[in-house]
Amino acid sequence: MANDLKPMPRLTSINRPFFEACNAGELRLQRCTACAKHVYFPRVCCPHCGGGALEWVAVSGRGTIRTHTLVRRPQHPSFFPEAPYHVLAVTLEEGPLMYSRLAGEAPEDADLIGRKVRVTFSQEAPGQKLPFFELA
Ligand SMILES: [Zn+2]
């Protein structure tokens, strides 16, 4: 039965606000108070200017697919029933690149590069929703 459970993020004091916001249906990222750039993934200092003061802010959840791939053979058995599925690299309107999955259907041979997407949240385990993207 253990193989039915999906691997989940390990919550830390650094990333906990991100995952709690996901459970509330909101995409929140860190933003540097020095250079005002958004930061993803959660970390302790700004990768742009090295500033150490990052605040949590809600973002649009909109972005553009930079690239994608179709997963036919997942590496973890818990994902077998969902394959094949698209994994996306999405450039968020606020700047950061975020990797996630496409929610909903798309043809296996679809060219999704450049398509607009918006975030949606999927209950991937008891107690944890994760951000997916759907075509806008
Ligand atoms: Zn900065």
Residues whose N, C-alpha, C, O or C-beta is under 5 A from the ligand:
A	BS01	ZN	C32 A34 C35 A36 C46 H48 C49 G50 G51
